[in-house]
């Protein structure tokens, strides 16, 4: 396994642990990734094209995690009445 492949594999494992650790599904996903990675590493001719799908998955997972964090930070959950009231106040109206 080259250093690029190892680096990508480690980054994928870190991202899996960040996203699935609270749900305790990290071990299942890590085992699945390990199996697929070992199967792919048996390929006699590793090249950059073989790493592209893994890089795409890593990019998707990290962007999805960042999206969820930003959504939770800037869009807190509120009741329907509070949301309507704040929206009305934003446009200069007062909700009854």
C-alpha positions in Angstrom: 0.0 0.0 0.0 1.5 3.3 -1.0 1.6 6.4 1.3 -1.2 8.0 -0.7 -3.5 5.0 -0.3 -2.7 4.7 3.4 -3.3 8.4 4.0 -6.7 8.2 2.2 -7.6 5.0 4.1 -6.8 6.7 7.5 -8.8 9.8 6.6 -11.8 7.6 5.7 -11.6 5.8 9.0 -11.4 9.1 10.9 -14.4 10.5 9.0 -16.4 7.3 9.7 -15.6 7.5 13.4 -16.7 11.2 13.5 -20.0 10.5 11.9 -21.1 7.2 13.2 -19.5 6.9 16.6 -22.5 8.3 18.5 -24.8 5.9 16.8 -22.3 3.0 17.6 -22.3 2.0 13.9 -18.7 3.0 13.4 -17.4 -0.5 13.9 -19.7 -1.9 11.3 -18.7 0.7 8.8 -15.0 0.4 9.6 -15.1 -3.3 9.1 -16.8 -2.9 5.8 -14.3 -0.3 4.7 -11.4 -2.5 5.8 -12.8 -5.5 3.8 -13.3 -3.5 0.7 -9.9 -1.8 1.0 -8.1 -5.1 1.4 -9.9 -6.5 -1.6 -9.0 -3.5 -3.7 -5.4 -3.5 -2.4 -4.9 -7.0 -3.9 -5.2 -5.3 -7.3 -1.7 -5.7 -8.9 -1.6 -2.3 -10.5 -2.7 0.5 -8.2 -3.1 3.9 -9.8 -4.8 7.2 -9.2 -8.0 6.1 -11.0 -8.5 3.4 -8.4 -8.4 6.0 -5.6 -10.9 8.4 -7.1 -14.1 6.7 -5.8 -12.6 6.6 -2.3 -11.7 10.2 -2.5 -15.2 11.1 -3.7 -16.7 9.2 -0.7 -14.4 11.0 1.7 -15.3 14.4 0.2 -19.0 13.6 0.4 -18.8 12.4 4.0 -16.8 15.4 5.2 -19.0 17.9 3.4 -22.2 16.1 4.7 -20.8 16.3 8.3 -20.0 20.0 7.9 -23.5 20.7 6.4 -25.1 19.0 9.4 -22.9 21.0 11.9 -23.7 24.3 10.2 -27.4 23.5 10.0 -27.5 22.7 13.7 -25.6 25.9 14.5 -27.5 28.4 12.4 -30.9 26.8 12.1 -31.9 25.7 15.6 -35.0 23.6 15.9 -38.0 25.5 17.0 -41.8 25.0 17.2 -44.0 25.9 14.3 -45.5 28.9 16.2 -42.0 30.3 17.0 -40.9 29.9 13.4 -43.9 31.8 12.1 -43.5 34.5 14.7 -39.8 35.0 13.9 -40.5 35.0 10.1 -43.3 37.6 10.5 -41.1 39.8 12.6 -38.3 39.5 10.0 -40.6 41.1 7.3 -42.0 43.7 9.7 -45.3 42.1 10.7 -46.5 41.1 14.0 -48.2 37.7 14.3 -51.4 37.6 16.4 
